[in-house]
């Protein structure tokens, strides 16, 4: 069984780095001038930044496996643990939709939402993708008794979704499943992270997590990690080679969004990062402490930093107040400032929860109830 310390070093380092890229990336994007975005440096930076979501999804799948296999019998029934997991999944959906609400007023949403605003409201972000993927996994878990069979079926499902993505992306699902569910399939409507193919990063994490635990129980962790490194390189090479073939079995599609070849390249690089971090025993205390803190607080940091940089129905963000007008070094400073503020907020919240648990919960409940009351009663 995996020790807690190994779990922190393995998963939270990876997730902590992803949080840094996420906060910096969104902050810079909200204020960076458009003429800077055509430079070679920005194009390289943007390509690296594009791995943030795949890393988050992969780690979410890996963590799902570790948590589930530790308490396999509990999560296969409607236990207290399963109930908590389902509530957290519902919270992902609620936060995701709240961040894209067109107005901070239920009455105004019902009366004044245009089709364009409704499309914005229904868009699928990374929280929706994680929530839908975890819900699918939990439903499968109820029906599959074996750990190995579960991992195998999840791997098969991931492969099927990846291979079907170029075809799925050419179908308008709105007339079939409605405008609410359509964004979960592709970007025919506004959608940032549809399940095709992004759920496969999470599903791949589930499979990797299962075989990692198997290897660890046999005392073959280092051997498995070395195999992951080799596998990652092979997968990247296959992704590149498949794209160079003179024939294609797919209709015209967006390579950067739905191509199985590009998925292989990305999941190979994510796996490479994952395997490399397994060899990191412990970073210096300052880096270790901050990375772990960030990695364990993604659900706190994600919505708050988005509201700060992009704004929401309830507030103006940096994008509205400053606009995309700053030079690269100025935008980078904004990114650092937002990142530091998120780190300070996380430390403060952790301190309150540890030392003043009841007051912290009262603050949390009071804030949530105040926001909900205003949302339900405001006429504008």
C-alpha positions as CSV (number, residue, x, y, z in Angstrom):
1,X,0.0,0.0,0.0
2,X,1.3,3.5,-0.9
3,X,2.5,5.5,2.0
4,X,1.0,9.0,2.6
5,X,4.4,10.7,2.2
6,X,5.0,9.1,-1.2
7,X,1.5,10.0,-2.3
8,X,2.1,13.7,-1.4
9,X,5.5,13.8,-3.1
10,X,4.2,12.0,-6.2
11,X,0.8,13.6,-6.8
12,X,1.0,16.9,-5.0
13,X,4.3,18.0,-6.6
14,X,2.9,17.3,-10.0
15,X,-0.4,19.1,-9.1
16,X,1.5,21.9,-7.4
17,X,3.5,22.7,-10.6
18,X,0.3,22.6,-12.6
19,X,-1.3,25.1,-10.2
20,X,1.6,27.5,-10.8
21,X,1.2,27.2,-14.6
22,X,-2.5,27.6,-14.3
23,X,-2.6,30.7,-12.1
24,X,0.3,32.3,-14.0
25,X,-1.2,31.4,-17.4
26,X,-4.7,32.7,-16.7
27,X,-3.3,35.9,-15.0
28,X,-1.0,36.7,-17.9
29,X,-3.7,35.9,-20.5
30,X,-6.1,38.3,-18.9
31,X,-3.8,41.4,-19.2
32,X,-1.2,40.6,-21.9
33,X,-1.3,42.8,-25.0
34,X,-2.5,41.1,-28.2
35,X,0.6,42.2,-30.2
36,X,2.8,40.2,-27.8
37,X,0.9,37.0,-28.6
38,X,2.3,36.7,-32.1
39,X,5.9,36.4,-31.0
40,X,7.8,33.1,-31.1
41,X,8.4,33.3,-27.4
42,X,4.7,33.5,-26.6
43,X,3.9,30.6,-29.0
44,X,6.4,28.4,-27.1
45,X,5.0,29.5,-23.8
46,X,1.5,28.9,-24.9
47,X,2.4,25.4,-26.0
48,X,3.9,24.5,-22.6
49,X,0.9,26.1,-20.9
50,X,-1.4,23.7,-22.9
51,X,-0.2,20.8,-20.8
52,X,-1.7,22.2,-17.6
53,X,-5.2,20.7,-18.0
54,X,-3.9,17.3,-19.1
55,X,-1.7,17.1,-16.0
56,X,-4.6,18.1,-13.7
57,X,-6.9,15.5,-15.4
58,X,-4.2,12.8,-15.2
59,X,-3.5,13.4,-11.6
60,X,-7.2,13.4,-10.8
61,X,-7.5,10.0,-12.3
62,X,-4.4,8.7,-10.5
63,X,-5.7,10.0,-7.2
64,X,-9.1,8.4,-7.8
65,X,-7.4,5.0,-8.1
66,X,-5.3,5.4,-5.0
67,X,-8.3,6.5,-2.9
68,X,-10.6,3.9,-4.4
69,X,-8.3,0.9,-4.2
70,X,-7.5,1.6,-0.6
71,X,-11.3,1.4,0.3
72,X,-12.5,-0.8,-2.6
73,X,-15.4,-2.4,-0.8
74,X,-16.7,0.9,0.6
75,X,-16.7,2.7,-2.8
76,X,-18.5,-0.1,-4.5
77,X,-21.6,0.4,-2.3
78,X,-23.6,3.5,-1.3
79,X,-21.4,4.1,1.8
80,X,-20.6,7.3,3.6
81,X,-17.4,7.5,1.6
82,X,-19.3,7.2,-1.7
83,X,-21.8,9.8,-0.5
84,X,-19.0,12.3,0.2
85,X,-17.4,11.6,-3.2
86,X,-20.7,12.2,-5.0
87,X,-21.3,15.4,-3.1
88,X,-17.8,16.6,-4.1
89,X,-18.6,15.7,-7.7
90,X,-21.9,17.7,-7.6
91,X,-19.8,20.6,-6.1
92,X,-17.5,20.5,-9.2
93,X,-20.5,20.9,-11.5
94,X,-22.1,23.7,-9.4
95,X,-18.8,25.7,-9.2
96,X,-18.2,25.1,-12.9
97,X,-21.6,26.5,-13.9
98,X,-21.5,29.3,-11.4
99,X,-18.3,30.6,-12.9
100,X,-20.0,31.0,-16.3
101,X,-23.3,32.3,-15.1
102,X,-24.3,35.3,-17.2
103,X,-25.8,37.2,-14.3
104,X,-25.6,37.1,-10.5
105,X,-29.4,36.9,-10.3
106,X,-31.7,33.9,-10.8
107,X,-34.5,36.2,-11.9
108,X,-32.4,37.9,-14.5
109,X,-31.0,34.6,-15.8
110,X,-34.5,33.3,-16.3
111,X,-35.8,36.5,-18.0
112,X,-32.9,38.1,-19.9
113,X,-30.6,35.3,-20.9
114,X,-30.1,35.3,-24.7
115,X,-29.1,32.2,-26.7
116,X,-25.5,33.5,-26.8
117,X,-25.4,33.9,-23.1
118,X,-27.0,30.5,-22.6
119,X,-24.3,29.0,-24.7
120,X,-21.7,30.7,-22.5
121,X,-23.4,29.4,-19.4
122,X,-23.5,25.8,-20.7
123,X,-19.9,25.6,-21.8
124,X,-17.9,22.7,-20.4
125,X,-14.8,23.7,-18.5
126,X,-12.2,21.5,-16.8
127,X,-14.4,21.2,-13.6
128,X,-17.3,19.8,-15.7
129,X,-14.9,17.4,-17.5
130,X,-13.5,16.2,-14.1
131,X,-17.0,15.9,-12.6
132,X,-18.5,14.0,-15.6
133,X,-15.5,11.7,-15.8
134,X,-15.5,10.9,-12.0
135,X,-19.3,10.3,-12.2
136,X,-18.8,7.8,-15.0
137,X,-16.1,6.0,-13.1
138,X,-18.2,5.8,-9.9
139,X,-21.1,4.3,-11.8
140,X,-18.8,1.8,-13.5
141,X,-17.4,1.0,-10.0
142,X,-20.8,-0.1,-8.8
143,X,-21.0,-2.8,-11.5
144,X,-17.4,-4.0,-11.7
145,X,-16.1,-6.2,-8.8
146,X,-12.5,-6.6,-9.8
147,X,-9.7,-4.0,-9.6
148,X,-7.9,-5.4,-12.7
149,X,-11.1,-5.7,-14.7
150,X,-12.1,-2.1,-13.7
151,X,-8.7,-0.7,-14.9
152,X,-8.9,-2.7,-18.1
153,X,-12.4,-1.5,-19.0
154,X,-11.4,2.1,-18.2
155,X,-8.4,1.7,-20.4
156,X,-10.6,0.3,-23.2
157,X,-13.1,3.2,-22.8
158,X,-10.2,5.7,-23.0
159,X,-9.0,4.2,-26.2
160,X,-12.4,4.2,-27.7
161,X,-13.0,7.8,-26.9
162,X,-9.6,8.9,-28.3
163,X,-10.2,7.0,-31.5
164,X,-13.7,8.3,-31.9
165,X,-12.8,11.9,-31.2
166,X,-12.2,13.1,-34.8
167,X,-15.5,11.7,-35.8
168,X,-17.4,13.0,-32.8
169,X,-16.0,16.4,-33.4
170,X,-17.8,16.5,-36.8
171,X,-21.2,15.9,-35.3
172,X,-23.6,18.6,-34.1
173,X,-25.0,17.0,-30.9
174,X,-27.4,19.9,-30.0
175,X,-30.3,18.5,-32.0
176,X,-29.7,15.1,-30.5
177,X,-29.1,15.6,-26.8
178,X,-29.9,19.3,-26.4
179,X,-27.8,22.4,-25.9
180,X,-27.1,21.6,-22.3
181,X,-25.4,18.2,-22.9
182,X,-23.9,19.0,-26.4
183,X,-20.8,20.8,-25.0
184,X,-19.7,17.6,-23.3
185,X,-19.1,16.0,-26.7
186,X,-17.2,18.6,-28.8
187,X,-16.8,22.3,-29.5
188,X,-19.8,22.7,-31.9
189,X,-21.1,24.9,-29.1
190,X,-18.8,26.8,-26.8
191,X,-16.8,24.2,-24.9
192,X,-13.2,24.3,-23.6
193,X,-12.7,20.7,-22.3
194,X,-15.3,18.3,-23.8
195,X,-15.1,14.7,-22.8
196,X,-13.8,13.8,-26.3
197,X,-10.9,13.5,-25.9
198,X,-10.1,15.2,-22.5
199,X,-11.7,12.6,-20.3
200,X,-9.1,10.2,-21.6
201,X,-6.3,12.0,-19.7
202,X,-8.2,11.3,-16.5
203,X,-8.9,7.7,-17.5
204,X,-5.3,7.1,-18.4
205,X,-4.4,8.3,-14.9
206,X,-6.8,5.8,-13.4
207,X,-5.1,3.0,-15.4
208,X,-1.6,4.1,-14.5
209,X,-2.5,4.5,-10.9
210,X,-3.8,0.9,-10.8
211,X,-0.6,-0.6,-12.2
212,X,1.6,1.6,-10.1
213,X,-0.1,0.3,-7.0
214,X,0.2,-3.3,-8.2
215,X,4.0,-2.7,-8.8
216,X,4.4,-1.0,-5.4
217,X,2.7,-3.9,-3.5
218,X,5.2,-6.3,-5.2
219,X,8.2,-4.1,-4.3
220,X,8.7,-3.2,-8.0
221,X,8.0,0.5,-7.9
222,X,11.3,1.6,-9.3
223,X,11.1,-0.9,-12.1
224,X,7.6,0.2,-13.0
225,X,8.6,3.9,-13.0
226,X,11.5,3.1,-15.4
227,X,9.0,1.3,-17.6
228,X,6.8,4.4,-17.5
229,X,9.7,6.4,-18.8
230,X,10.3,4.1,-21.7
231,X,6.5,3.8,-22.4
232,X,6.2,7.6,-22.4
233,X,9.0,8.0,-25.0
234,X,7.5,5.3,-27.2
235,X,4.0,6.8,-27.0
236,X,5.3,10.3,-28.0
237,X,7.2,8.7,-30.9
238,X,4.1,6.8,-32.1
239,X,2.0,10.0,-31.9
240,X,4.5,11.8,-34.1
241,X,4.9,8.8,-36.5
242,X,1.2,8.3,-37.0
243,X,0.8,11.9,-38.0
244,X,3.4,11.5,-40.7
245,X,1.6,8.6,-42.4
246,X,0.5,9.5,-45.9
247,X,-3.0,8.2,-45.3
248,X,-5.7,8.9,-42.7
249,X,-8.8,7.0,-41.8
250,X,-10.5,10.1,-40.4
251,X,-12.4,13.0,-42.1
252,X,-11.0,16.5,-41.9
253,X,-10.6,17.4,-38.2
254,X,-8.7,19.8,-35.9
255,X,-5.4,18.2,-35.2
256,X,-4.7,20.3,-32.1
257,X,-8.0,19.5,-30.4
258,X,-9.2,16.0,-31.5
259,X,-6.4,14.1,-33.2
260,X,-5.5,10.7,-31.6
261,X,-1.9,11.4,-32.7
262,X,-1.7,14.7,-30.7
263,X,-3.4,13.0,-27.7
264,X,-0.6,10.4,-27.8
265,X,2.1,13.1,-27.8
266,X,0.5,14.9,-24.9
267,X,-0.3,11.9,-22.7
268,X,3.2,10.6,-23.4
269,X,4.7,13.9,-22.2
270,X,2.4,14.0,-19.1
271,X,3.5,10.4,-18.3
272,X,7.1,11.4,-18.7
273,X,6.7,14.2,-16.2
274,X,4.9,11.9,-13.8
275,X,7.6,9.2,-14.0
276,X,10.4,11.8,-13.6
277,X,8.7,13.2,-10.4
278,X,8.7,9.7,-9.0
279,X,12.5,9.9,-8.8
280,X,12.3,13.2,-6.8
281,X,12.7,12.1,-3.2
282,X,12.1,15.5,-1.6
283,X,12.7,19.1,-2.8
284,X,14.2,21.7,-0.5
285,X,11.8,22.6,2.3
286,X,10.6,26.0,0.8
287,X,9.7,24.4,-2.5
288,X,8.3,21.3,-1.0
289,X,6.0,23.1,1.4
290,X,4.7,25.5,-1.1
291,X,4.2,23.0,-3.9
292,X,2.3,20.6,-1.6
293,X,0.2,23.4,-0.2
294,X,-0.8,24.5,-3.7
295,X,-1.3,20.9,-4.9
296,X,-3.7,20.2,-2.1
297,X,-5.8,23.3,-2.6
298,X,-6.7,23.2,-6.2
299,X,-10.5,23.4,-5.6
300,X,-10.0,26.6,-3.5
301,X,-7.6,28.3,-5.8
302,X,-9.3,27.4,-9.1
303,X,-12.5,29.4,-8.8
304,X,-11.1,32.3,-6.8
305,X,-8.2,33.0,-9.1
306,X,-10.5,32.9,-12.1
307,X,-12.8,35.4,-10.5
308,X,-9.8,37.7,-9.8
309,X,-8.4,37.5,-13.3
310,X,-11.4,37.1,-15.6
311,X,-14.2,38.3,-13.4
312,X,-17.6,36.8,-13.0
313,X,-21.3,37.7,-12.9
314,X,-20.6,39.0,-9.4
315,X,-17.4,41.0,-9.9
316,X,-15.0,42.7,-12.4
317,X,-11.7,41.0,-12.9
318,X,-8.3,42.1,-14.1
319,X,-9.4,41.6,-17.7
320,X,-12.1,44.2,-17.3
321,X,-10.2,46.6,-15.1
322,X,-6.8,46.5,-16.9
323,X,-7.6,44.9,-20.2
324,X,-5.2,43.0,-22.5
325,X,-2.8,46.0,-22.7
326,X,0.4,45.1,-20.8
327,X,3.8,44.2,-22.0
328,X,5.2,40.7,-21.3
329,X,7.2,41.7,-18.2
330,X,4.3,43.6,-16.7
331,X,1.9,40.7,-17.3
332,X,4.4,38.3,-15.7
333,X,4.5,40.5,-12.6
334,X,0.7,40.4,-12.4
335,X,0.9,36.7,-12.7
336,X,3.4,36.4,-9.8
337,X,1.3,38.7,-7.7
338,X,-1.9,36.7,-8.2
339,X,0.1,33.4,-7.5
340,X,1.5,34.8,-4.3
341,X,-1.9,36.0,-3.2
342,X,-3.4,32.5,-3.8
343,X,-0.6,30.9,-1.8
344,X,-1.2,33.3,1.1
345,X,-4.9,32.7,0.9
346,X,-4.3,29.0,1.0
347,X,-2.0,29.2,4.1
348,X,-4.6,31.5,5.8
349,X,-7.5,29.1,5.1
350,X,-5.4,26.1,6.2
351,X,-4.5,27.9,9.4
352,X,-8.1,28.7,10.2
353,X,-9.3,25.2,9.5
354,X,-6.6,23.7,11.7
355,X,-6.7,26.1,14.7
356,X,-10.3,27.5,14.5
357,X,-12.3,24.7,12.8
358,X,-15.7,25.8,14.0
359,X,-15.3,29.5,13.2
360,X,-13.8,28.6,9.8
361,X,-16.8,26.4,9.0
362,X,-19.1,29.2,10.1
363,X,-17.3,31.7,7.8
364,X,-17.6,29.2,5.0
365,X,-21.3,28.5,5.6
366,X,-22.0,32.2,6.1
367,X,-20.3,33.2,2.8
368,X,-22.0,30.5,0.9
369,X,-25.5,31.3,2.3
370,X,-25.0,35.0,1.7
371,X,-24.0,34.5,-2.0
372,X,-26.9,32.0,-2.5
373,X,-29.4,34.4,-0.8
374,X,-28.3,37.3,-3.0
375,X,-28.4,35.2,-6.1
376,X,-31.9,34.0,-5.4
377,X,-33.4,37.4,-4.4
378,X,-31.6,40.0,-6.5
379,X,-33.8,41.3,-9.4
380,X,-30.8,42.5,-11.4
